[in-house]
Amino acid sequence: MIKALILAKYTLKDLFRDKANLLWIFAVPVGLIVVQNLAAMEMAERAFRTAAIVLLFMLIFGCTGVGLTILDMRKSGTFRRILIMPISRTGFFLGVALDMVSRLSIMVGLIFVMMLVYRISIPGSWLDLLFVLLVALFFAVALGLIYVTFSNSVFAIIGLGIAPAIVLFQLSDWHRGGAFAGTGLVEILADHNPVYHLMGMLGGIIFEGAPLSQFHPELGALFLWTAGLFLTAVALYHWRVEKML
């Protein structure tokens, strides 16, 4: 675990050295939140849209950020040096994951800052909302770890990262709107979309003031998704490691 923390600290320094990346993490979500809050909407709708924007960008950055971090390691020779260090596959991925968790935590903080700026209140608990966004954060990072083993270029990382994130998000939004009702197998598959569960929890807390205890099945499913993605990424990394050099 200590080695994973050291690796995370090393990679996290890149964020503050790369001002363009730091600006992207802040400026894009904040800009979209400002634009959508200019519209005359009910407070709960504004709160949900703010949370949904941050969720979407966490998915995008989770999918692309991990890949770009490791790609930079490969180009600089850092990746090769890490491989000869006495660090396990799990420790390596934990280090990269902790780095990306730190970056995405900035985006989680954005929602609370922007809601404070716009004086948005919600009927549910702010702590429950924070917990759900943190669950979304870890899921996004685990999803990104899967793509890194198949991404050998910036183009592939961005393509493989952004497209699935938008598809998962859009499908969950359609499902929430009842687009798949009565479609049998399609509806069953849509029910297992993890982003659908995330948006359902956000909606329940923001619109209905539902307590977190009401979402134990959804939280359990998301935990299984996240754990499964992480373990799959570790196995794929072992299989692809020579091609990643």
BELCOR-V40824 format. One record per residue. N is the residue number from 1. SS is DSSP state (2 for helix, 1 for strand, 0 for the rest). PSI is psi in radians with two decimals (NA if undefined). D_CENTER is the distance of its C-alpha to the mean C-alpha in whole Angstrom. Layout:
BEGIN
n/ss/psi/d_center
N/SS/PSI/D_CENTER
N/SS/PSI/D_CENTER
END
This chain:
BEGIN
n/ss/psi/d_center
1/0/-0.66/22
2/2/-0.73/24
3/2/-0.64/24
4/2/-0.68/20
5/2/-0.67/20
6/2/-0.77/22
7/2/-0.73/20
8/2/-0.74/17
9/2/-0.71/20
10/2/-0.81/21
11/2/-0.53/18
12/2/-0.48/17
13/2/-0.53/20
14/2/-0.56/19
15/2/-0.76/17
16/2/-0.29/20
17/2/-0.53/22
18/0/1.61/20
19/2/-0.56/21
20/2/-0.75/20
21/2/-0.72/16
22/2/-0.72/16
23/2/-0.70/18
24/2/-0.77/15
25/2/-0.65/13
26/2/-0.89/15
27/2/-0.76/17
28/2/-0.95/15
29/2/-0.75/13
30/2/-0.74/17
31/2/-0.79/19
32/2/-0.67/17
33/2/-0.73/17
34/2/-0.81/21
35/2/-0.83/22
36/2/-0.43/21
37/2/-0.12/23
38/0/-0.40/26
39/0/2.64/26
40/0/1.74/29
41/0/2.87/27
42/0/2.69/27
43/2/-0.74/25
44/2/-0.69/23
45/2/-0.70/22
46/2/-0.71/21
47/2/-0.73/19
48/2/-0.73/17
49/2/-0.67/16
50/2/-0.82/15
51/2/-0.70/13
52/2/-0.67/12
53/2/-0.79/12
54/2/-0.69/9
55/2/-0.81/7
56/2/-0.80/8
57/2/-0.46/7
58/2/-0.70/4
59/2/-0.78/4
60/2/-0.82/7
61/2/-0.57/6
62/2/-0.70/4
63/2/-0.67/7
64/2/-0.61/10
65/2/-0.76/10
66/2/-0.79/10
67/2/-0.76/13
68/2/-0.61/15
69/2/-0.84/15
70/2/-0.61/17
71/2/-0.70/19
72/2/-0.65/20
73/2/-0.71/21
74/2/-0.72/23
75/2/-0.59/25
76/2/-0.15/26
77/0/-0.06/27
78/2/-0.67/25
79/2/-0.75/23
80/2/-0.70/27
81/2/-0.62/28
82/2/-0.65/25
83/2/-0.52/26
84/0/-0.06/30
85/0/2.68/29
86/0/1.14/29
87/0/2.34/25
88/0/2.89/24
89/2/-0.77/21
90/2/-0.72/19
91/2/-0.68/20
92/2/-0.85/19
93/2/-0.59/15
94/2/-0.72/15
95/2/-0.82/16
96/2/-0.69/14
97/2/-0.74/11
98/2/-0.64/12
99/2/-0.85/13
100/2/-0.58/9
101/2/-0.72/8
102/2/-0.72/11
103/2/-0.78/10
104/2/-0.38/7
105/2/-0.50/10
106/2/-0.74/12
107/2/-0.60/10
108/2/-0.69/10
109/2/-0.50/14
110/2/-0.68/14
111/2/-0.66/14
112/2/-0.62/17
113/2/-0.82/19
114/2/-0.62/19
115/2/-0.59/20
116/2/-0.73/23
117/2/-0.76/24
118/0/0.11/24
119/0/0.77/26
120/0/2.35/23
121/0/2.76/24
122/0/2.65/23
123/0/-0.41/25
124/0/-3.06/22
125/0/2.36/22
126/2/-0.58/19
127/2/-0.67/19
128/2/-0.74/17
129/2/-0.74/15
130/2/-0.74/14
131/2/-0.75/13
132/2/-0.70/12
133/2/-0.59/9
134/2/-0.66/9
135/2/-0.75/9
136/2/-0.65/6
137/2/-0.85/4
138/2/-0.61/6
139/2/-0.74/6
140/2/-0.73/3
141/2/-0.75/5
142/2/-0.67/8
143/2/-0.70/8
144/2/-0.61/8
145/2/-0.50/11
146/2/-0.79/13
147/2/-0.43/13
148/2/-0.50/14
149/0/-0.22/17
150/0/0.00/18
151/0/2.02/18
152/0/0.04/21
153/0/2.87/21
154/2/-0.72/19
155/2/-0.80/20
156/2/-0.71/18
157/2/-0.82/15
158/2/-0.74/14
159/2/-0.83/16
160/2/-0.41/14
161/2/-0.90/11
162/2/-0.78/11
163/2/-0.94/14
164/2/-0.63/12
165/2/-0.80/9
166/2/-0.71/12
167/2/-0.85/14
168/2/-0.74/12
169/2/-0.80/11
170/2/-0.73/15
171/2/-0.70/16
172/2/-0.63/15
173/2/-0.74/17
174/2/-0.71/20
175/2/-0.69/20
176/2/-0.55/20
177/0/0.03/23
178/0/0.28/25
179/0/-0.47/25
180/0/0.15/25
181/0/2.26/27
182/0/0.25/30
183/0/0.20/29
184/0/-2.00/29
185/2/-0.68/27
186/2/-0.72/24
187/2/-0.67/24
188/2/-0.78/24
189/2/-0.69/21
190/2/-0.58/19
191/2/-0.42/19
192/0/0.14/17
193/0/2.02/14
194/2/-0.56/12
195/2/-0.50/10
196/2/-0.74/14
197/2/-0.70/14
198/2/-0.81/11
199/2/-0.58/13
200/2/-0.73/16
201/2/-0.74/15
202/2/-0.78/15
203/2/-0.72/18
204/2/-0.73/20
205/2/-0.75/19
206/2/-0.73/20
207/2/-0.70/22
208/2/-0.19/24
209/0/0.47/24
210/0/2.43/23
211/0/2.75/23
212/2/-0.49/20
213/2/-0.32/23
214/2/-0.24/23
215/2/0.47/19
216/2/-0.76/20
217/2/-0.74/20
218/2/-0.71/17
219/2/-0.68/15
220/2/-0.73/17
221/2/-0.72/16
222/2/-0.62/12
223/2/-0.76/14
224/2/-0.73/16
225/2/-0.85/13
226/2/-0.81/11
227/2/-0.73/14
228/2/-0.73/15
229/2/-0.73/13
230/2/-0.83/13
231/2/-0.64/17
232/2/-0.70/17
233/2/-0.72/15
234/2/-0.74/18
235/2/-0.73/21
236/2/-0.65/20
237/2/-0.73/20
238/2/-0.64/23
239/2/-0.58/24
240/2/-0.01/23
241/0/-0.71/24
242/0/-0.59/27
243/0/-0.29/26
244/0/-0.16/23
245/0/NA/26
END
